[in-house]
Amino acid sequence: MSERAAGSGGAIRAIGLLSGGLDSTLAAKVLLEQGIDVVGLHYSTGFCMNDHRRAMARPDEDPKRMRNEGLRAGADLGIPIEVLDAGEAYLKMVLNPKHGYGKRANPCIDCRIFMIHGAAEYMREHEGHFVFTGEVLGQRPMSQHMQALRLIEKECGIEGYLLRPLSAKHLPPTIPERLGWVNRDGLLGISGRSRKEQMTRSDTWGIRDYPQPAGGCCYLADENFARRFHDKRLHTDPERIRREEMILLKVGRHFRLAPGVKIIVARDESENQFLQRFDLPGWRFEALRCGSPITVVEGEPDDNLKMLIASITARYSDRRGEPLVEVAARRDGREEVLLVPPVADQVLEAYRI
């Protein structure tokens, strides 16, 4: 770690995690107010809802819900942003987190360790002095209580060099504070789940364009996604799960028909097009001569399951009110046409993930 004192030959440079949310934006602003050079790191994990909305590009989507909030916040603050691909290492962590999951599929402690460890490496490679985050003591039950904050800092290997500007006055002074790189008097003492003080500060500094915190941007904290995620882990060897399979968990209606067979039924034309772009090896089903969802199949269905898949596809087609519907089952250039009744809703719900 660099221990160059402020004013001894260069500006102090802070490397921070910048999601673009209110807390990380304010943390960066607190340091900018002290004349510190700030570089923001924004991780692309594959689990951000805004990234998926951009990929879907629905014509009626609010543009604000598709933007990259990290890049937007960096532009608003006038600081450089590095977008880092979390890669396969992040997926491996998500599938087997050392410290477990939160309420859904969110490995919050391991996620913070992963990102802060990466920020520490970036700091060393780019002549930074310390790392900062927008974490607030007591705001999140799994990863922001005192014991978790200490654990995260220790496992990242940067004890003393991790500054949390929003809650600093509730925490022991860091090395940047003790060396005079950062004025502790200019740091904040926020704690708890209320964001009233953050919102007051943002008004004072003219920071008004930021996403609402409720629900966040992470699919891993989403109830529907979490069910699909844990179903995938239960029925697939985690060592064999690929990033592309995580992308598919965000799309369509999911039904588990057997331990080794699952289907995804598109919900609209945007999802039809999205599924068509994937080079998936299995069966695809589609009702004929009408508006129909594309149904993709994971696994090897027997003849009885093929009939069930066709019936489910018919249920979501424009011919759902007819007694019998023709459904094409296609794979590797061949096609079978099945004549089936649309499945009854009470039967359907037994398979829904």
C-alpha positions as CSV (number, residue, x, y, z in Angstrom):
1,M,0.0,0.0,0.0
2,S,1.2,3.5,-0.7
3,E,1.7,5.7,2.3
4,R,2.6,8.9,0.5
5,A,1.3,11.8,2.5
6,A,-1.0,14.4,0.9
7,G,0.9,17.2,-0.8
8,S,4.1,15.2,-1.2
9,G,4.2,15.0,-5.0
10,G,0.7,14.1,-6.2
11,A,-3.0,14.2,-5.6
12,I,-4.6,11.5,-3.5
13,R,-6.5,9.1,-5.6
14,A,-9.5,7.1,-4.3
15,I,-10.8,4.0,-6.1
16,G,-14.5,3.5,-5.5
17,L,-17.3,1.1,-6.3
18,L,-19.9,3.1,-8.2
19,S,-23.2,1.4,-8.9
20,G,-24.9,4.7,-9.7
21,G,-27.2,4.5,-6.8
22,L,-27.6,7.3,-4.3
23,D,-25.3,5.9,-1.7
24,S,-22.3,5.3,-3.9
25,T,-22.8,8.6,-5.7
26,L,-22.8,10.5,-2.4
27,A,-19.8,8.6,-1.2
28,A,-17.9,9.8,-4.3
29,K,-19.2,13.3,-3.8
30,V,-18.0,13.5,-0.2
31,L,-14.5,12.8,-1.4
32,L,-14.7,15.1,-4.3
33,E,-15.6,17.9,-1.9
34,Q,-12.2,17.3,-0.3
35,G,-10.3,17.7,-3.5
36,I,-9.5,14.0,-3.8
37,D,-9.2,12.4,-7.3
38,V,-11.9,9.8,-7.6
39,V,-12.1,6.9,-10.1
40,G,-15.3,4.9,-10.2
41,L,-15.4,1.1,-10.9
42,H,-18.7,-0.3,-12.2
43,Y,-18.9,-4.1,-12.4
44,S,-20.9,-5.8,-15.2
45,T,-22.0,-9.0,-13.4
46,G,-24.7,-10.3,-15.8
47,F,-27.3,-9.9,-13.1
48,C,-28.3,-6.2,-13.6
49,M,-31.9,-5.6,-14.5
50,N,-31.1,-2.5,-16.6
51,D,-28.6,-4.4,-18.7
52,H,-31.3,-7.0,-19.5
53,R,-33.9,-4.3,-20.3
54,R,-31.4,-2.9,-22.9
55,A,-31.0,-6.3,-24.4
56,M,-34.7,-6.8,-24.7
57,A,-35.2,-3.2,-26.1
58,R,-39.0,-3.2,-25.7
59,P,-40.4,-0.1,-27.5
60,D,-42.5,1.0,-24.6
61,E,-39.7,0.7,-22.0
62,D,-38.8,3.8,-20.0
63,P,-35.3,4.9,-21.3
64,K,-34.2,5.6,-17.7
65,R,-34.8,1.9,-16.9
66,M,-32.3,0.9,-19.6
67,R,-29.4,3.2,-18.9
68,N,-26.1,2.2,-17.2
69,E,-26.4,4.0,-13.9
70,G,-22.7,3.8,-13.2
71,L,-21.8,5.6,-16.4
72,R,-24.6,8.1,-15.8
73,A,-23.4,8.9,-12.3
74,G,-19.8,9.2,-13.4
75,A,-20.8,11.7,-16.1
76,D,-22.9,13.7,-13.5
77,L,-20.0,13.8,-11.1
78,G,-17.4,14.5,-13.7
79,I,-15.2,11.5,-12.8
80,P,-13.8,8.6,-14.9
81,I,-15.6,5.3,-14.8
82,E,-14.1,1.9,-15.6
83,V,-16.6,-0.8,-16.4
84,L,-15.2,-4.2,-15.4
85,D,-16.5,-7.5,-16.6
86,A,-16.9,-9.7,-13.5
87,G,-16.6,-12.8,-15.8
88,E,-16.8,-16.5,-15.0
89,A,-15.2,-16.0,-11.6
90,Y,-18.2,-14.0,-10.4
91,L,-20.6,-16.7,-11.6
92,K,-18.5,-19.3,-9.8
93,M,-18.8,-17.3,-6.6
94,V,-22.6,-16.8,-7.1
95,L,-23.1,-20.5,-7.5
96,N,-21.1,-21.5,-4.4
97,P,-20.8,-18.5,-2.0
98,K,-18.6,-19.1,1.0
99,H,-20.9,-17.0,3.2
100,G,-24.2,-18.2,1.8
101,Y,-27.3,-16.5,0.4
102,G,-29.6,-13.8,1.7
103,K,-33.4,-14.0,1.5
104,R,-33.3,-14.8,-2.2
105,A,-30.3,-15.8,-4.2
106,N,-28.2,-12.9,-3.2
107,P,-24.7,-13.7,-1.9
108,C,-24.3,-10.2,-0.6
109,I,-21.2,-10.7,1.6
110,D,-19.3,-12.7,-1.0
111,C,-20.3,-10.2,-3.7
112,R,-18.9,-7.3,-1.7
113,I,-15.7,-9.2,-1.1
114,F,-15.4,-10.0,-4.8
115,M,-15.9,-6.4,-5.9
116,I,-13.8,-4.8,-3.2
117,H,-10.9,-7.3,-3.8
118,G,-11.0,-6.3,-7.4
119,A,-11.0,-2.6,-6.5
120,A,-7.9,-3.2,-4.3
121,E,-6.1,-4.9,-7.3
122,Y,-7.1,-1.9,-9.5
123,M,-5.8,0.5,-6.8
124,R,-2.4,-1.2,-6.7
125,E,-2.1,-1.3,-10.5
126,H,-3.2,2.4,-11.0
127,E,-1.4,4.2,-8.2
128,G,-4.4,4.6,-6.0
129,H,-4.2,5.3,-2.3
130,F,-7.3,3.7,-0.9
131,V,-10.7,2.1,-1.8
132,F,-14.1,3.5,-0.8
133,T,-17.7,2.2,-1.1
134,G,-21.2,3.6,-0.4
135,E,-21.9,1.1,2.3
136,V,-24.0,2.4,5.2
137,L,-23.8,0.8,8.6
138,G,-27.0,-1.1,9.5
139,Q,-28.7,-0.4,6.2
140,R,-28.8,-4.0,4.8
141,P,-29.3,-6.9,7.2
142,M,-26.9,-9.4,5.7
143,S,-23.9,-7.4,4.6
144,Q,-23.9,-4.0,6.4
145,H,-23.9,-4.8,10.1
146,M,-20.7,-4.1,12.0
147,Q,-19.4,-7.7,12.0
148,A,-20.0,-8.1,8.3
149,L,-18.3,-4.8,7.5
150,R,-15.2,-6.0,9.4
151,L,-15.3,-9.4,7.8
152,I,-15.5,-8.0,4.3
153,E,-12.5,-5.7,4.9
154,K,-10.4,-8.5,6.4
155,E,-11.1,-11.0,3.6
156,C,-10.3,-8.4,0.9
157,G,-6.8,-8.0,2.3
158,I,-6.9,-4.2,2.6
159,E,-7.5,-3.7,6.3
160,G,-7.2,0.0,7.1
161,Y,-7.4,1.1,3.5
162,L,-11.2,0.7,3.0
163,L,-13.1,3.9,3.6
164,R,-16.9,4.1,4.0
165,P,-17.5,7.8,3.8
166,L,-21.2,7.8,4.6
167,S,-20.8,5.9,7.9
168,A,-17.1,6.8,8.7
169,K,-17.9,8.5,12.0
170,H,-19.4,5.3,13.3
171,L,-16.3,3.3,12.4
172,P,-12.7,3.4,13.5
173,P,-10.5,5.9,11.7
174,T,-8.9,4.4,8.6
175,I,-5.3,4.8,7.5
176,P,-6.3,7.5,4.9
177,E,-7.8,9.5,7.7
178,R,-4.8,9.0,10.1
179,L,-2.3,10.0,7.4
180,G,-4.3,13.1,6.6
181,W,-5.3,12.1,3.1
182,V,-8.9,12.5,4.1
183,N,-10.4,14.9,6.6
184,R,-12.5,12.9,8.9
185,D,-14.5,16.0,9.9
186,G,-15.8,16.1,6.3
187,L,-17.0,12.5,6.4
188,L,-20.5,11.5,7.5
189,G,-22.1,9.5,10.3
190,I,-25.1,7.9,8.6
191,S,-26.5,4.6,9.9
192,G,-29.7,2.6,9.7
193,R,-32.2,1.9,6.9
194,S,-33.7,5.4,6.5
195,R,-32.4,7.3,3.5
196,K,-33.6,10.6,4.7
197,E,-30.2,12.0,5.4
198,Q,-28.9,10.8,2.1
199,M,-31.7,12.5,0.3
200,T,-31.2,15.8,2.2
201,R,-27.5,15.7,1.2
202,S,-28.3,15.0,-2.4
203,D,-30.6,18.0,-2.5
204,T,-27.9,20.2,-1.0
205,W,-25.4,19.1,-3.6
206,G,-27.9,19.2,-6.5
207,I,-27.8,15.4,-7.0
208,R,-31.4,14.7,-8.1
209,D,-31.1,12.1,-10.9
210,Y,-30.6,8.7,-9.3
211,P,-32.6,5.4,-9.3
212,Q,-35.0,4.6,-6.5
213,P,-33.5,2.1,-4.0
214,A,-36.5,-0.1,-3.5
215,G,-35.8,-3.5,-5.1
216,G,-32.4,-2.5,-6.5
217,C,-31.1,-3.5,-9.9
218,C,-29.9,-7.0,-9.0
219,Y,-31.8,-10.1,-10.3
220,L,-30.3,-12.2,-7.5
221,A,-32.5,-10.3,-5.0
222,D,-35.6,-10.8,-7.1
223,E,-38.1,-13.4,-5.8
224,N,-39.0,-14.9,-9.2
225,F,-35.5,-15.0,-10.5
226,A,-34.3,-16.6,-7.2
227,R,-36.8,-19.5,-7.5
228,R,-35.5,-20.2,-11.0
229,F,-31.9,-19.9,-9.9
230,H,-32.2,-22.4,-7.1
231,D,-34.2,-24.7,-9.3
232,K,-31.3,-24.6,-11.8
233,R,-28.7,-25.3,-9.0
234,L,-30.9,-28.2,-7.8
235,H,-31.1,-30.0,-11.1
236,T,-27.8,-29.1,-12.7
237,D,-24.2,-29.6,-11.5
238,P,-23.1,-26.1,-10.5
239,E,-19.7,-26.8,-12.1
240,R,-21.4,-27.1,-15.5
241,I,-23.7,-24.0,-15.4
242,R,-22.7,-21.4,-17.9
243,R,-23.4,-17.6,-18.0
244,E,-25.8,-18.1,-20.9
245,E,-28.0,-20.3,-18.8
246,M,-28.2,-17.5,-16.2
247,I,-29.4,-15.1,-18.9
248,L,-32.2,-17.5,-19.8
249,L,-33.5,-17.4,-16.2
250,K,-34.5,-13.8,-16.9
251,V,-36.8,-14.6,-19.8
252,G,-40.2,-16.1,-20.1
253,R,-42.3,-18.4,-18.0
254,H,-40.5,-21.4,-16.5
255,F,-41.9,-24.8,-15.9
256,R,-40.2,-27.9,-14.4
257,L,-41.9,-30.9,-16.0
258,A,-39.5,-33.6,-14.8
259,P,-36.1,-33.6,-12.9
260,G,-34.3,-33.5,-16.2
261,V,-36.7,-31.5,-18.3
262,K,-37.6,-27.8,-18.1
263,I,-39.2,-25.4,-20.5
264,I,-39.2,-21.7,-21.1
265,V,-42.3,-20.1,-22.7
266,A,-41.8,-16.6,-24.1
267,R,-44.2,-13.9,-22.9
268,D,-44.2,-11.5,-25.9
269,E,-42.6,-10.9,-29.3
270,S,-39.5,-9.3,-27.7
271,E,-38.9,-12.5,-25.8
272,N,-39.6,-14.6,-28.9
273,Q,-36.9,-12.7,-30.7
274,F,-34.5,-12.9,-27.7
275,L,-34.9,-16.7,-27.5
276,Q,-34.4,-17.1,-31.3
277,R,-31.0,-15.4,-31.0
278,F,-29.8,-18.2,-28.7
279,D,-28.2,-21.2,-30.4
280,L,-29.9,-23.7,-28.1
281,P,-29.5,-27.4,-28.9
282,G,-32.9,-28.8,-27.8
283,W,-36.5,-28.8,-29.0
284,R,-38.5,-25.7,-29.8
285,F,-42.3,-25.6,-29.9
286,E,-44.6,-23.1,-31.6
287,A,-48.3,-23.2,-32.4
288,L,-49.1,-23.0,-36.1
289,R,-51.0,-20.4,-38.1
290,C,-51.5,-18.0,-35.2
291,G,-49.6,-15.8,-32.8
292,S,-47.6,-18.1,-30.6
293,P,-44.9,-18.0,-28.0
294,I,-41.7,-19.9,-28.7
295,T,-41.2,-22.6,-26.1
296,V,-37.6,-23.9,-25.7
297,V,-36.8,-27.1,-24.0
298,E,-33.9,-28.0,-21.7
299,G,-33.4,-31.8,-21.5
300,E,-34.8,-34.7,-23.4
301,P,-38.6,-35.1,-23.1
302,D,-40.3,-38.4,-23.9
303,D,-43.4,-38.6,-26.1
304,N,-45.8,-37.9,-23.2
305,L,-43.8,-34.8,-22.1
306,K,-43.8,-33.6,-25.7
307,M,-47.6,-33.6,-25.7
308,L,-47.6,-31.7,-22.5
309,I,-45.1,-29.1,-23.8
310,A,-47.3,-28.7,-26.9
311,S,-50.4,-28.2,-24.7
312,I,-48.6,-25.6,-22.7
313,T,-47.5,-23.8,-25.8
314,A,-51.1,-23.9,-27.1
315,R,-52.4,-22.5,-23.8
316,Y,-50.3,-19.3,-24.4
317,S,-51.1,-19.0,-28.1
318,D,-53.8,-16.9,-29.8
319,R,-55.8,-20.2,-30.3
320,R,-56.0,-20.9,-26.6
321,G,-59.8,-20.9,-26.7
322,E,-60.0,-23.7,-29.3
323,P,-60.5,-27.4,-28.4
324,L,-57.5,-28.5,-30.4
325,V,-54.4,-26.7,-31.6
326,E,-51.6,-27.7,-34.0
327,V,-48.2,-27.2,-32.5
328,A,-44.9,-27.8,-34.3
329,A,-42.0,-29.4,-32.4
330,R,-38.7,-28.6,-34.2
331,R,-35.1,-29.8,-33.7
332,D,-32.1,-30.1,-35.9
333,G,-34.0,-29.4,-39.1
334,R,-36.8,-31.9,-38.5
335,E,-40.4,-31.1,-37.5
336,E,-43.2,-33.0,-35.8
337,V,-46.8,-31.6,-35.7
338,L,-48.8,-32.4,-32.6
339,L,-52.6,-31.9,-32.3
340,V,-53.3,-31.1,-28.6
341,P,-55.8,-29.3,-26.4
342,P,-54.6,-26.3,-24.5
343,V,-53.5,-27.3,-21.0
344,A,-55.9,-26.5,-18.1
345,D,-54.6,-23.8,-15.8
346,Q,-54.8,-26.0,-12.7
347,V,-52.5,-28.5,-14.4
348,L,-50.2,-25.8,-15.6
349,E,-49.6,-24.3,-12.1
350,A,-48.3,-27.6,-10.7
351,Y,-45.3,-27.3,-13.0
352,R,-44.6,-23.6,-12.7
353,I,-41.3,-22.6,-11.1
